Amino acid sequence: MWKIIIGFIVFAALALFVIIQGGDQLDMGGEKHGADAVHTPAPPASAAR
């Protein structure tokens, strides 16, 4: 049981570290739809063999 608690504490500390390091660049908004979604077309496949 204590291993689960230690694992949770380590995971929570790692998650907080990542969030703090990301600062204001993290987007926690989930999926984007409509004008907010930015999609780039796939590059064309090369015909070289």
C-alpha positions as CSV (number, residue, x, y, z in Angstrom):
1,M,0.0,0.0,0.0
2,W,2.8,2.4,0.8
3,K,4.3,1.8,-2.6
4,I,1.2,3.1,-4.3
5,I,1.2,6.2,-2.2
6,I,4.9,6.8,-2.9
7,G,4.2,6.2,-6.7
8,F,1.4,8.8,-6.6
9,I,3.6,11.3,-4.9
10,V,6.4,10.9,-7.4
11,F,3.9,11.1,-10.3
12,A,2.3,14.2,-8.9
13,A,5.7,15.9,-8.3
14,L,6.7,15.1,-11.9
15,A,3.5,16.5,-13.3
16,L,3.8,19.7,-11.3
17,F,7.4,20.0,-12.4
18,V,6.4,19.7,-16.1
19,I,3.6,22.2,-15.7
20,I,5.8,24.7,-13.9
21,Q,8.6,24.4,-16.4
22,G,6.1,24.9,-19.3
23,G,4.9,28.2,-17.9
24,D,2.5,30.1,-20.1
25,Q,3.4,28.0,-23.2
26,L,1.3,25.0,-22.1
27,D,-2.1,24.7,-23.7
28,M,-4.4,22.7,-21.4
29,G,-7.5,23.4,-23.5
30,G,-7.9,19.9,-25.0
31,E,-8.9,19.3,-28.6
32,K,-9.2,22.3,-30.9
33,H,-12.0,22.6,-33.5
34,G,-12.8,25.3,-36.1
35,A,-10.7,28.4,-36.4
36,D,-8.5,27.4,-33.4
37,A,-7.3,24.2,-35.1
38,V,-4.1,24.6,-37.1
39,H,-3.5,21.8,-39.6
40,T,-0.7,21.7,-42.1
41,P,-1.0,19.6,-45.2
42,A,1.1,16.6,-45.5
43,P,4.2,17.0,-47.7
44,P,3.8,15.3,-51.2
45,A,5.4,11.9,-51.5
46,S,8.5,11.9,-53.6
47,A,8.5,10.1,-56.9
48,A,12.2,9.1,-56.6
49,R,12.9,5.4,-56.6
